[in-house]
Amino acid sequence: MQTAVSEVKELLNRLPEESSYEDIQYHLYVIAKIQQGLARAESEGAVSHEEVEKQFEQWLND
């Protein structure tokens, strides 16, 4: 697992030189949300595609 500093350095190396502070913040936000989702899926278990379809079906029919 990479450290936060190494991930930020890697991100900065990938972004174009013209990137604004807002661009950088957005990319950091997305990375953080993805990591949170992966951690949650690991701790709580992921929901299968079929289960999501069942839940939507029930929600739409209620």
mmCIF file of the N, C-alpha and C atoms, coordinates in Angstrom:
data_MODEL
# 
_entry.id   MODEL 
# 
loop_
_atom_site.group_PDB 
_atom_site.id 
_atom_site.type_symbol 
_atom_site.label_atom_id 
_atom_site.label_alt_id 
_atom_site.label_comp_id 
_atom_site.label_asym_id 
_atom_site.label_entity_id 
_atom_site.label_seq_id 
_atom_site.pdbx_PDB_ins_code 
_atom_site.Cartn_x 
_atom_site.Cartn_y 
_atom_site.Cartn_z 
_atom_site.occupancy 
_atom_site.B_iso_or_equiv 
_atom_site.pdbx_formal_charge 
_atom_site.auth_seq_id 
_atom_site.auth_comp_id 
_atom_site.auth_asym_id 
_atom_site.auth_atom_id 
_atom_site.pdbx_PDB_model_num 
ATOM 1   N N  . MET A 1 1  ? 0.841   -1.179 0.000   1.00 0.00 ? 1  MET A N  1 
ATOM 2   C CA . MET A 1 1  ? 0.000   0.000  0.000   1.00 0.00 ? 1  MET A CA 1 
ATOM 3   C C  . MET A 1 1  ? 0.886   1.242  0.000   1.00 0.00 ? 1  MET A C  1 
ATOM 4   N N  . GLN A 1 2  ? 0.548   2.160  -0.855  1.00 0.00 ? 2  GLN A N  1 
ATOM 5   C CA . GLN A 1 2  ? 1.314   3.394  -0.954  1.00 0.00 ? 2  GLN A CA 1 
ATOM 6   C C  . GLN A 1 2  ? 0.934   4.352  0.168   1.00 0.00 ? 2  GLN A C  1 
ATOM 7   N N  . THR A 1 3  ? 1.877   5.205  0.518   1.00 0.00 ? 3  THR A N  1 
ATOM 8   C CA . THR A 1 3  ? 1.568   6.250  1.490   1.00 0.00 ? 3  THR A CA 1 
ATOM 9   C C  . THR A 1 3  ? 0.829   7.376  0.778   1.00 0.00 ? 3  THR A C  1 
ATOM 10  N N  . ALA A 1 4  ? 0.184   8.218  1.555   1.00 0.00 ? 4  ALA A N  1 
ATOM 11  C CA . ALA A 1 4  ? -0.549  9.348  0.974   1.00 0.00 ? 4  ALA A CA 1 
ATOM 12  C C  . ALA A 1 4  ? 0.395   10.265 0.206   1.00 0.00 ? 4  ALA A C  1 
ATOM 13  N N  . VAL A 1 5  ? 1.568   10.502 0.750   1.00 0.00 ? 5  VAL A N  1 
ATOM 14  C CA . VAL A 1 5  ? 2.530   11.393 0.093   1.00 0.00 ? 5  VAL A CA 1 
ATOM 15  C C  . VAL A 1 5  ? 2.958   10.815 -1.247  1.00 0.00 ? 5  VAL A C  1 
ATOM 16  N N  . SER A 1 6  ? 3.245   9.517  -1.283  1.00 0.00 ? 6  SER A N  1 
ATOM 17  C CA . SER A 1 6  ? 3.676   8.921  -2.551  1.00 0.00 ? 6  SER A CA 1 
ATOM 18  C C  . SER A 1 6  ? 2.546   8.929  -3.577  1.00 0.00 ? 6  SER A C  1 
ATOM 19  N N  . GLU A 1 7  ? 1.307   8.755  -3.127  1.00 0.00 ? 7  GLU A N  1 
ATOM 20  C CA . GLU A 1 7  ? 0.177   8.813  -4.056  1.00 0.00 ? 7  GLU A CA 1 
ATOM 21  C C  . GLU A 1 7  ? -0.014  10.217 -4.618  1.00 0.00 ? 7  GLU A C  1 
ATOM 22  N N  . VAL A 1 8  ? 0.157   11.233 -3.775  1.00 0.00 ? 8  VAL A N  1 
ATOM 23  C CA . VAL A 1 8  ? 0.024   12.616 -4.244  1.00 0.00 ? 8  VAL A CA 1 
ATOM 24  C C  . VAL A 1 8  ? 1.131   12.939 -5.236  1.00 0.00 ? 8  VAL A C  1 
ATOM 25  N N  . LYS A 1 9  ? 2.349   12.514 -4.942  1.00 0.00 ? 9  LYS A N  1 
ATOM 26  C CA . LYS A 1 9  ? 3.460   12.738 -5.873  1.00 0.00 ? 9  LYS A CA 1 
ATOM 27  C C  . LYS A 1 9  ? 3.174   12.079 -7.217  1.00 0.00 ? 9  LYS A C  1 
ATOM 28  N N  . GLU A 1 10 ? 2.694   10.851 -7.179  1.00 0.00 ? 10 GLU A N  1 
ATOM 29  C CA . GLU A 1 10 ? 2.368   10.130 -8.410  1.00 0.00 ? 10 GLU A CA 1 
ATOM 30  C C  . GLU A 1 10 ? 1.271   10.853 -9.189  1.00 0.00 ? 10 GLU A C  1 
ATOM 31  N N  . LEU A 1 11 ? 0.251   11.313 -8.489  1.00 0.00 ? 11 LEU A N  1 
ATOM 32  C CA . LEU A 1 11 ? -0.828  12.059 -9.128  1.00 0.00 ? 11 LEU A CA 1 
ATOM 33  C C  . LEU A 1 11 ? -0.291  13.324 -9.789  1.00 0.00 ? 11 LEU A C  1 
ATOM 34  N N  . LEU A 1 12 ? 0.522   14.073 -9.072  1.00 0.00 ? 12 LEU A N  1 
ATOM 35  C CA . LEU A 1 12 ? 1.067   15.319 -9.615  1.00 0.00 ? 12 LEU A CA 1 
ATOM 36  C C  . LEU A 1 12 ? 1.922   15.062 -10.852 1.00 0.00 ? 12 LEU A C  1 
ATOM 37  N N  . ASN A 1 13 ? 2.617   13.944 -10.878 1.00 0.00 ? 13 ASN A N  1 
ATOM 38  C CA . ASN A 1 13 ? 3.426   13.600 -12.050 1.00 0.00 ? 13 ASN A CA 1 
ATOM 39  C C  . ASN A 1 13 ? 2.561   13.241 -13.258 1.00 0.00 ? 13 ASN A C  1 
ATOM 40  N N  . ARG A 1 14 ? 1.358   12.731 -13.002 1.00 0.00 ? 14 ARG A N  1 
ATOM 41  C CA . ARG A 1 14 ? 0.464   12.330 -14.100 1.00 0.00 ? 14 ARG A CA 1 
ATOM 42  C C  . ARG A 1 14 ? -0.355  13.484 -14.655 1.00 0.00 ? 14 ARG A C  1 
ATOM 43  N N  . LEU A 1 15 ? -0.638  14.480 -13.838 1.00 0.00 ? 15 LEU A N  1 
ATOM 44  C CA . LEU A 1 15 ? -1.491  15.583 -14.274 1.00 0.00 ? 15 LEU A CA 1 
ATOM 45  C C  . LEU A 1 15 ? -0.730  16.541 -15.190 1.00 0.00 ? 15 LEU A C  1 
ATOM 46  N N  . PRO A 1 16 ? -1.455  17.174 -16.100 1.00 0.00 ? 16 PRO A N  1 
ATOM 47  C CA . PRO A 1 16 ? -0.812  18.172 -16.966 1.00 0.00 ? 16 PRO A CA 1 
ATOM 48  C C  . PRO A 1 16 ? -0.314  19.369 -16.148 1.00 0.00 ? 16 PRO A C  1 
ATOM 49  N N  . GLU A 1 17 ? 0.710   20.019 -16.646 1.00 0.00 ? 17 GLU A N  1 
ATOM 50  C CA . GLU A 1 17 ? 1.278   21.191 -15.973 1.00 0.00 ? 17 GLU A CA 1 
ATOM 51  C C  . GLU A 1 17 ? 0.246   22.298 -15.793 1.00 0.00 ? 17 GLU A C  1 
ATOM 52  N N  . GLU A 1 18 ? -0.741  22.360 -16.679 1.00 0.00 ? 18 GLU A N  1 
ATOM 53  C CA . GLU A 1 18 ? -1.747  23.425 -16.645 1.00 0.00 ? 18 GLU A CA 1 
ATOM 54  C C  . GLU A 1 18 ? -2.842  23.172 -15.618 1.00 0.00 ? 18 GLU A C  1 
ATOM 55  N N  . SER A 1 19 ? -2.751  22.088 -14.863 1.00 0.00 ? 19 SER A N  1 
ATOM 56  C CA . SER A 1 19 ? -3.796  21.745 -13.897 1.00 0.00 ? 19 SER A CA 1 
ATOM 57  C C  . SER A 1 19 ? -3.932  22.834 -12.842 1.00 0.00 ? 19 SER A C  1 
ATOM 58  N N  . SER A 1 20 ? -5.177  23.142 -12.526 1.00 0.00 ? 20 SER A N  1 
ATOM 59  C CA . SER A 1 20 ? -5.451  24.148 -11.494 1.00 0.00 ? 20 SER A CA 1 
ATOM 60  C C  . SER A 1 20 ? -5.490  23.472 -10.120 1.00 0.00 ? 20 SER A C  1 
ATOM 61  N N  . TYR A 1 21 ? -5.537  24.302 -9.079  1.00 0.00 ? 21 TYR A N  1 
ATOM 62  C CA . TYR A 1 21 ? -5.693  23.761 -7.733  1.00 0.00 ? 21 TYR A CA 1 
ATOM 63  C C  . TYR A 1 21 ? -6.990  22.963 -7.628  1.00 0.00 ? 21 TYR A C  1 
ATOM 64  N N  . GLU A 1 22 ? -8.031  23.443 -8.297  1.00 0.00 ? 22 GLU A N  1 
ATOM 65  C CA . GLU A 1 22 ? -9.317  22.754 -8.283  1.00 0.00 ? 22 GLU A CA 1 
ATOM 66  C C  . GLU A 1 22 ? -9.210  21.382 -8.952  1.00 0.00 ? 22 GLU A C  1 
ATOM 67  N N  . ASP A 1 23 ? -8.465  21.292 -10.055 1.00 0.00 ? 23 ASP A N  1 
ATOM 68  C CA . ASP A 1 23 ? -8.254  20.000 -10.716 1.00 0.00 ? 23 ASP A CA 1 
ATOM 69  C C  . ASP A 1 23 ? -7.568  19.021 -9.767  1.00 0.00 ? 23 ASP A C  1 
ATOM 70  N N  . ILE A 1 24 ? -6.546  19.496 -9.094  1.00 0.00 ? 24 ILE A N  1 
ATOM 71  C CA . ILE A 1 24 ? -5.795  18.644 -8.171  1.00 0.00 ? 24 ILE A CA 1 
ATOM 72  C C  . ILE A 1 24 ? -6.684  18.211 -7.013  1.00 0.00 ? 24 ILE A C  1 
ATOM 73  N N  . GLN A 1 25 ? -7.462  19.144 -6.451  1.00 0.00 ? 25 GLN A N  1 
ATOM 74  C CA . GLN A 1 25 ? -8.373  18.807 -5.356  1.00 0.00 ? 25 GLN A CA 1 
ATOM 75  C C  . GLN A 1 25 ? -9.393  17.767 -5.792  1.00 0.00 ? 25 GLN A C  1 
ATOM 76  N N  . TYR A 1 26 ? -9.926  17.931 -6.997  1.00 0.00 ? 26 TYR A N  1 
ATOM 77  C CA . TYR A 1 26 ? -10.919 16.987 -7.502  1.00 0.00 ? 26 TYR A CA 1 
ATOM 78  C C  . TYR A 1 26 ? -10.318 15.586 -7.595  1.00 0.00 ? 26 TYR A C  1 
ATOM 79  N N  . HIS A 1 27 ? -9.134  15.481 -8.165  1.00 0.00 ? 27 HIS A N  1 
ATOM 80  C CA . HIS A 1 27 ? -8.504  14.172 -8.309  1.00 0.00 ? 27 HIS A CA 1 
ATOM 81  C C  . HIS A 1 27 ? -8.199  13.548 -6.946  1.00 0.00 ? 27 HIS A C  1 
ATOM 82  N N  . LEU A 1 28 ? -7.760  14.354 -6.002  1.00 0.00 ? 28 LEU A N  1 
ATOM 83  C CA . LEU A 1 28 ? -7.517  13.846 -4.654  1.00 0.00 ? 28 LEU A CA 1 
ATOM 84  C C  . LEU A 1 28 ? -8.815  13.371 -4.005  1.00 0.00 ? 28 LEU A C  1 
ATOM 85  N N  . TYR A 1 29 ? -9.890  14.117 -4.223  1.00 0.00 ? 29 TYR A N  1 
ATOM 86  C CA . TYR A 1 29 ? -11.205 13.738 -3.690  1.00 0.00 ? 29 TYR A CA 1 
ATOM 87  C C  . TYR A 1 29 ? -11.646 12.389 -4.259  1.00 0.00 ? 29 TYR A C  1 
ATOM 88  N N  . VAL A 1 30 ? -11.497 12.223 -5.566  1.00 0.00 ? 30 VAL A N  1 
ATOM 89  C CA . VAL A 1 30 ? -11.904 10.973 -6.214  1.00 0.00 ? 30 VAL A CA 1 
ATOM 90  C C  . VAL A 1 30 ? -11.083 9.805  -5.678  1.00 0.00 ? 30 VAL A C  1 
ATOM 91  N N  . ILE A 1 31 ? -9.784  9.992  -5.568  1.00 0.00 ? 31 ILE A N  1 
ATOM 92  C CA . ILE A 1 31 ? -8.921  8.932  -5.037  1.00 0.00 ? 31 ILE A CA 1 
ATOM 93  C C  . ILE A 1 31 ? -9.350  8.565  -3.619  1.00 0.00 ? 31 ILE A C  1 
ATOM 94  N N  . ALA A 1 32 ? -9.613  9.563  -2.780  1.00 0.00 ? 32 ALA A N  1 
ATOM 95  C CA . ALA A 1 32 ? -10.030 9.307  -1.400  1.00 0.00 ? 32 ALA A CA 1 
ATOM 96  C C  . ALA A 1 32 ? -11.350 8.547  -1.354  1.00 0.00 ? 32 ALA A C  1 
ATOM 97  N N  . LYS A 1 33 ? -12.310 8.935  -2.197  1.00 0.00 ? 33 LYS A N  1 
ATOM 98  C CA . LYS A 1 33 ? -13.609 8.254  -2.209  1.00 0.00 ? 33 LYS A CA 1 
ATOM 99  C C  . LYS A 1 33 ? -13.479 6.808  -2.672  1.00 0.00 ? 33 LYS A C  1 
ATOM 100 N N  . ILE A 1 34 ? -12.642 6.571  -3.667  1.00 0.00 ? 34 ILE A N  1 
ATOM 101 C CA . ILE A 1 34 ? -12.422 5.199  -4.145  1.00 0.00 ? 34 ILE A CA 1 
ATOM 102 C C  . ILE A 1 34 ? -11.805 4.359  -3.035  1.00 0.00 ? 34 ILE A C  1 
ATOM 103 N N  . GLN A 1 35 ? -10.812 4.906  -2.348  1.00 0.00 ? 35 GLN A N  1 
ATOM 104 C CA . GLN A 1 35 ? -10.178 4.171  -1.254  1.00 0.00 ? 35 GLN A CA 1 
ATOM 105 C C  . GLN A 1 35 ? -11.168 3.886  -0.130  1.00 0.00 ? 35 GLN A C  1 
ATOM 106 N N  . GLN A 1 36 ? -12.032 4.854  0.179   1.00 0.00 ? 36 GLN A N  1 
ATOM 107 C CA . GLN A 1 36 ? -13.050 4.634  1.211   1.00 0.00 ? 36 GLN A CA 1 
ATOM 108 C C  . GLN A 1 36 ? -14.009 3.525  0.797   1.00 0.00 ? 36 GLN A C  1 
ATOM 109 N N  . GLY A 1 37 ? -14.409 3.536  -0.460  1.00 0.00 ? 37 GLY A N  1 
ATOM 110 C CA . GLY A 1 37 ? -15.312 2.502  -0.956  1.00 0.00 ? 37 GLY A CA 1 
ATOM 111 C C  . GLY A 1 37 ? -14.686 1.127  -0.923  1.00 0.00 ? 37 GLY A C  1 
ATOM 112 N N  . LEU A 1 38 ? -13.425 1.034  -1.315  1.00 0.00 ? 38 LEU A N  1 
ATOM 113 C CA . LEU A 1 38 ? -12.727 -0.251 -1.277  1.00 0.00 ? 38 LEU A CA 1 
ATOM 114 C C  . LEU A 1 38 ? -12.577 -0.750 0.153   1.00 0.00 ? 38 LEU A C  1 
ATOM 115 N N  . ALA A 1 39 ? -12.247 0.155  1.072   1.00 0.00 ? 39 ALA A N  1 
ATOM 116 C CA . ALA A 1 39 ? -12.114 -0.230 2.477   1.00 0.00 ? 39 ALA A CA 1 
ATOM 117 C C  . ALA A 1 39 ? -13.457 -0.688 3.039   1.00 0.00 ? 39 ALA A C  1 
ATOM 118 N N  . ARG A 1 40 ? -14.523 0.004  2.682   1.00 0.00 ? 40 ARG A N  1 
ATOM 119 C CA . ARG A 1 40 ? -15.855 -0.379 3.155   1.00 0.00 ? 40 ARG A CA 1 
ATOM 120 C C  . ARG A 1 40 ? -16.262 -1.733 2.590   1.00 0.00 ? 40 ARG A C  1 
ATOM 121 N N  . ALA A 1 41 ? -15.998 -1.950 1.308   1.00 0.00 ? 41 ALA A N  1 
ATOM 122 C CA . ALA A 1 41 ? -16.333 -3.234 0.691   1.00 0.00 ? 41 ALA A CA 1 
ATOM 123 C C  . ALA A 1 41 ? -15.555 -4.365 1.347   1.00 0.00 ? 41 ALA A C  1 
ATOM 124 N N  . GLU A 1 42 ? -14.313 -4.093 1.704   1.00 0.00 ? 42 GLU A N  1 
ATOM 125 C CA . GLU A 1 42 ? -13.494 -5.114 2.352   1.00 0.00 ? 42 GLU A CA 1 
ATOM 126 C C  . GLU A 1 42 ? -13.990 -5.425 3.758   1.00 0.00 ? 42 GLU A C  1 
ATOM 127 N N  . SER A 1 43 ? -14.389 -4.397 4.506   1.00 0.00 ? 43 SER A N  1 
ATOM 128 C CA . SER A 1 43 ? -14.817 -4.615 5.884   1.00 0.00 ? 43 SER A CA 1 
ATOM 129 C C  . SER A 1 43 ? -16.255 -5.120 5.989   1.00 0.00 ? 43 SER A C  1 
ATOM 130 N N  . GLU A 1 44 ? -17.126 -4.632 5.119   1.00 0.00 ? 44 GLU A N  1 
ATOM 131 C CA . GLU A 1 44 ? -18.543 -4.993 5.208   1.00 0.00 ? 44 GLU A CA 1 
ATOM 132 C C  . GLU A 1 44 ? -18.963 -6.024 4.171   1.00 0.00 ? 44 GLU A C  1 
ATOM 133 N N  . GLY A 1 45 ? -18.124 -6.253 3.194   1.00 0.00 ? 45 GLY A N  1 
ATOM 134 C CA . GLY A 1 45 ? -18.491 -7.147 2.109   1.00 0.00 ? 45 GLY A CA 1 
ATOM 135 C C  . GLY A 1 45 ? -19.165 -6.371 0.995   1.00 0.00 ? 45 GLY A C  1 
ATOM 136 N N  . ALA A 1 46 ? -18.914 -6.794 -0.196  1.00 0.00 ? 46 ALA A N  1 
ATOM 137 C CA . ALA A 1 46 ? -19.483 -6.120 -1.364  1.00 0.00 ? 46 ALA A CA 1 
ATOM 138 C C  . ALA A 1 46 ? -20.860 -6.689 -1.678  1.00 0.00 ? 46 ALA A C  1 
ATOM 139 N N  . VAL A 1 47 ? -21.680 -5.904 -2.333  1.00 0.00 ? 47 VAL A N  1 
ATOM 140 C CA . VAL A 1 47 ? -23.009 -6.333 -2.756  1.00 0.00 ? 47 VAL A CA 1 
ATOM 141 C C  . VAL A 1 47 ? -22.914 -6.729 -4.223  1.00 0.00 ? 47 VAL A C  1 
ATOM 142 N N  . SER A 1 48 ? -23.442 -7.891 -4.549  1.00 0.00 ? 48 SER A N  1 
ATOM 143 C CA . SER A 1 48 ? -23.377 -8.367 -5.929  1.00 0.00 ? 48 SER A CA 1 
ATOM 144 C C  . SER A 1 48 ? -24.298 -7.540 -6.827  1.00 0.00 ? 48 SER A C  1 
ATOM 145 N N  . HIS A 1 49 ? -24.016 -7.593 -8.103  1.00 0.00 ? 49 HIS A N  1 
ATOM 146 C CA . HIS A 1 49 ? -24.833 -6.890 -9.093  1.00 0.00 ? 49 HIS A CA 1 
ATOM 147 C C  . HIS A 1 49 ? -26.281 -7.378 -9.024  1.00 0.00 ? 49 HIS A C  1 
ATOM 148 N N  . GLU A 1 50 ? -26.448 -8.675 -8.864  1.00 0.00 ? 50 GLU A N  1 
ATOM 149 C CA . GLU A 1 50 ? -27.792 -9.252 -8.793  1.00 0.00 ? 50 GLU A CA 1 
ATOM 150 C C  . GLU A 1 50 ? -28.550 -8.735 -7.572  1.00 0.00 ? 50 GLU A C  1 
ATOM 151 N N  . GLU A 1 51 ? -27.857 -8.618 -6.448  1.00 0.00 ? 51 GLU A N  1 
ATOM 152 C CA . GLU A 1 51 ? -28.497 -8.114 -5.232  1.00 0.00 ? 51 GLU A CA 1 
ATOM 153 C C  . GLU A 1 51 ? -28.919 -6.656 -5.404  1.00 0.00 ? 51 GLU A C  1 
ATOM 154 N N  . VAL A 1 52 ? -28.095 -5.864 -6.057  1.00 0.00 ? 52 VAL A N  1 
ATOM 155 C CA . VAL A 1 52 ? -28.452 -4.469 -6.327  1.00 0.00 ? 52 VAL A CA 1 
ATOM 156 C C  . VAL A 1 52 ? -29.687 -4.408 -7.211  1.00 0.00 ? 52 VAL A C  1 
ATOM 157 N N  . GLU A 1 53 ? -29.748 -5.258 -8.232  1.00 0.00 ? 53 GLU A N  1 
ATOM 158 C CA . GLU A 1 53 ? -30.926 -5.294 -9.105  1.00 0.00 ? 53 GLU A CA 1 
ATOM 159 C C  . GLU A 1 53 ? -32.175 -5.660 -8.315  1.00 0.00 ? 53 GLU A C  1 
ATOM 160 N N  . LYS A 1 54 ? -32.074 -6.626 -7.397  1.00 0.00 ? 54 LYS A N  1 
ATOM 161 C CA . LYS A 1 54 ? -33.214 -7.011 -6.564  1.00 0.00 ? 54 LYS A CA 1 
ATOM 162 C C  . LYS A 1 54 ? -33.669 -5.838 -5.694  1.00 0.00 ? 54 LYS A C  1 
ATOM 163 N N  . GLN A 1 55 ? -32.709 -5.143 -5.099  1.00 0.00 ? 55 GLN A N  1 
ATOM 164 C CA . GLN A 1 55 ? -33.041 -4.011 -4.236  1.00 0.00 ? 55 GLN A CA 1 
ATOM 165 C C  . GLN A 1 55 ? -33.718 -2.898 -5.028  1.00 0.00 ? 55 GLN A C  1 
ATOM 166 N N  . PHE A 1 56 ? -33.224 -2.615 -6.233  1.00 0.00 ? 56 PHE A N  1 
ATOM 167 C CA . PHE A 1 56 ? -33.856 -1.600 -7.077  1.00 0.00 ? 56 PHE A CA 1 
ATOM 168 C C  . PHE A 1 56 ? -35.261 -2.038 -7.483  1.00 0.00 ? 56 PHE A C  1 
ATOM 169 N N  . GLU A 1 57 ? -35.416 -3.300 -7.813  1.00 0.00 ? 57 GLU A N  1 
ATOM 170 C CA . GLU A 1 57 ? -36.726 -3.830 -8.197  1.00 0.00 ? 57 GLU A CA 1 
ATOM 171 C C  . GLU A 1 57 ? -37.725 -3.627 -7.060  1.00 0.00 ? 57 GLU A C  1 
ATOM 172 N N  . GLN A 1 58 ? -37.320 -3.963 -5.833  1.00 0.00 ? 58 GLN A N  1 
ATOM 173 C CA . GLN A 1 58 ? -38.194 -3.785 -4.676  1.00 0.00 ? 58 GLN A CA 1 
ATOM 174 C C  . GLN A 1 58 ? -38.494 -2.306 -4.447  1.00 0.00 ? 58 GLN A C  1 
ATOM 175 N N  . TRP A 1 59 ? -37.492 -1.473 -4.585  1.00 0.00 ? 59 TRP A N  1 
ATOM 176 C CA . TRP A 1 59 ? -37.649 -0.042 -4.365  1.00 0.00 ? 59 TRP A CA 1 
ATOM 177 C C  . TRP A 1 59 ? -38.603 0.560  -5.389  1.00 0.00 ? 59 TRP A C  1 
ATOM 178 N N  . LEU A 1 60 ? -38.472 0.146  -6.645  1.00 0.00 ? 60 LEU A N  1 
ATOM 179 C CA . LEU A 1 60 ? -39.322 0.689  -7.700  1.00 0.00 ? 60 LEU A CA 1 
ATOM 180 C C  . LEU A 1 60 ? -40.765 0.203  -7.597  1.00 0.00 ? 60 LEU A C  1 
ATOM 181 N N  . ASN A 1 61 ? -40.966 -0.975 -7.026  1.00 0.00 ? 61 ASN A N  1 
ATOM 182 C CA . ASN A 1 61 ? -42.305 -1.551 -6.933  1.00 0.00 ? 61 ASN A CA 1 
ATOM 183 C C  . ASN A 1 61 ? -43.035 -1.187 -5.644  1.00 0.00 ? 61 ASN A C  1 
ATOM 184 N N  . ASP A 1 62 ? -42.368 -0.549 -4.722  1.00 0.00 ? 62 ASP A N  1 
ATOM 185 C CA . ASP A 1 62 ? -43.026 -0.163 -3.456  1.00 0.00 ? 62 ASP A CA 1 
ATOM 186 C C  . ASP A 1 62 ? -43.816 1.106  -3.598  1.00 0.00 ? 62 ASP A C  1 
# 
